[in-house]
């Protein structure tokens, strides 16, 4: 089935997503039943320590929202993908779970998480 994007997202959706992106150093837009989201959360939680704390990590489950599809449409408009997880570090989208796994395997994730 074809999905047609509207020319611009509803302003309340854009405001909601932007507010959440600004709310913490690391922000994940997830769905609780998504195995890639669970994996991304596990990876990030493994870094919690002295310089990266629970307060630096915000996990937003959009799967329970009535406007979930609109949130994903907006995420697509600003990141190029509507899949979850969408991961923001330092208010910049780094991509999804496979991108996070890449940073983790290259030993570059700790440095990203510490740059506040």
Backbone torsions as a table, in degrees:
resi	resn	phi	psi	omega
1	UNK	NA	136.8	179.7
2	UNK	-83.2	142.5	177.3
3	UNK	-120.0	125.8	-179.6
4	UNK	-103.2	127.9	179.2
5	UNK	-81.1	139.0	174.3
6	UNK	-74.5	163.6	-175.4
7	UNK	-67.7	-32.0	177.2
8	UNK	-149.7	147.9	-178.9
9	UNK	-72.8	156.3	173.8
10	UNK	-57.5	138.0	-176.1
11	UNK	-58.2	-32.4	-179.2
12	UNK	-69.2	-30.0	177.4
13	UNK	-71.0	-46.8	178.4
14	UNK	-59.5	-44.0	-179.9
15	UNK	-63.0	-43.1	179.6
16	UNK	-60.8	-50.9	-177.2
17	UNK	-63.7	-45.4	-179.3
18	UNK	-62.8	-39.4	177.4
19	UNK	-61.7	-43.2	179.7
20	UNK	-65.9	-40.8	179.0
21	UNK	-60.2	-35.7	-179.4
22	UNK	-79.2	-11.0	-169.0
23	UNK	-77.0	-17.7	-178.5
24	UNK	-157.7	166.4	179.2
25	UNK	-66.4	-38.2	178.6
26	UNK	-124.1	123.3	-178.3
27	UNK	-127.3	130.0	177.1
28	UNK	-118.2	128.2	169.2
29	UNK	-96.7	120.0	-171.1
30	UNK	-134.4	175.2	166.6
31	UNK	-131.2	132.2	-171.6
32	UNK	-60.8	-27.6	-176.8
33	UNK	-91.9	2.5	-177.4
34	UNK	-87.3	120.0	-179.0
35	UNK	-64.5	-29.5	177.9
36	UNK	-70.6	-34.9	176.2
37	UNK	-65.8	-45.1	178.6
38	UNK	-59.0	-44.1	179.5
39	UNK	-63.0	-44.1	179.6
40	UNK	-62.2	-42.2	178.7
41	UNK	-63.1	-43.4	178.5
42	UNK	-59.5	-44.8	179.7
43	UNK	-61.1	-49.6	-177.2
44	UNK	-65.1	-40.2	179.2
45	UNK	-64.7	-26.3	178.9
46	UNK	-69.0	-15.1	179.8
47	UNK	-94.7	-5.4	-178.8
48	UNK	-65.0	126.4	-177.6
49	UNK	-166.0	-141.5	-174.7
50	UNK	-73.1	-39.8	-176.6
51	UNK	-98.8	-17.4	175.6
52	UNK	-123.2	113.5	-173.0
53	UNK	-113.0	171.4	176.2
54	UNK	-56.3	-34.1	-179.3
55	UNK	-68.3	-18.8	179.0
56	UNK	-83.6	-10.2	-173.2
57	UNK	-115.1	125.6	177.0
58	UNK	-124.2	124.8	179.9
59	UNK	-112.8	120.7	-177.1
60	UNK	-114.9	113.7	178.2
61	UNK	-86.5	102.3	-179.9
62	UNK	-85.6	-8.6	-176.6
63	UNK	-64.0	-21.0	-179.1
64	UNK	-95.3	-3.9	-178.1
65	UNK	-82.5	140.1	176.5
66	UNK	-63.5	-28.7	-178.9
67	UNK	-100.4	25.7	-178.3
68	UNK	-51.9	-45.6	-178.4
69	UNK	-62.2	-38.6	178.4
70	UNK	-68.2	-38.0	176.8
71	UNK	-62.6	-44.3	178.3
72	UNK	-65.1	-37.3	175.9
73	UNK	-61.0	-42.7	179.6
74	UNK	-67.1	-43.0	177.0
75	UNK	-57.9	-39.3	176.8
76	UNK	-62.6	-39.6	-178.0
77	UNK	-66.7	-27.2	-178.6
78	UNK	-102.9	-15.5	-177.0
79	UNK	-121.5	-16.7	-177.7
80	UNK	91.4	-1.7	178.8
81	UNK	-145.8	146.1	179.8
82	UNK	-109.4	0.8	179.2
83	UNK	-72.5	158.8	174.9
84	UNK	-115.2	150.5	4.2
85	UNK	-78.2	152.1	166.8
86	UNK	-108.9	122.6	-171.5
87	UNK	-115.9	127.2	177.6
88	UNK	-115.8	128.3	174.1
89	UNK	-124.5	125.0	-177.0
90	UNK	60.6	35.2	177.3
91	UNK	69.2	10.8	176.9
92	UNK	-114.5	136.9	178.2
93	UNK	-75.3	126.4	176.0
94	UNK	-98.9	-6.2	178.7
95	UNK	117.5	-140.0	-177.1
96	UNK	-117.5	-157.0	-175.6
97	UNK	-62.5	-44.0	-178.4
98	UNK	-64.1	-33.8	177.1
99	UNK	-68.2	-42.2	177.3
100	UNK	-62.2	-43.7	178.0
101	UNK	-60.9	-36.6	177.9
102	UNK	-63.2	-50.3	178.3
103	UNK	-58.7	-40.9	179.8
104	UNK	-63.1	-47.4	-177.6
105	UNK	-69.1	-27.5	179.3
106	UNK	-86.6	4.0	-179.5
107	UNK	61.7	28.9	-179.1
108	UNK	-105.1	-10.1	-175.1
109	UNK	-68.9	-40.9	-179.3
110	UNK	-57.0	-42.7	179.6
111	UNK	-63.9	-43.1	177.4
112	UNK	-60.3	-42.6	-177.2
113	UNK	-68.6	-28.9	-178.2
114	UNK	-83.9	-14.7	-179.4
115	UNK	-80.0	95.7	-178.8
116	UNK	-111.6	NA	NA
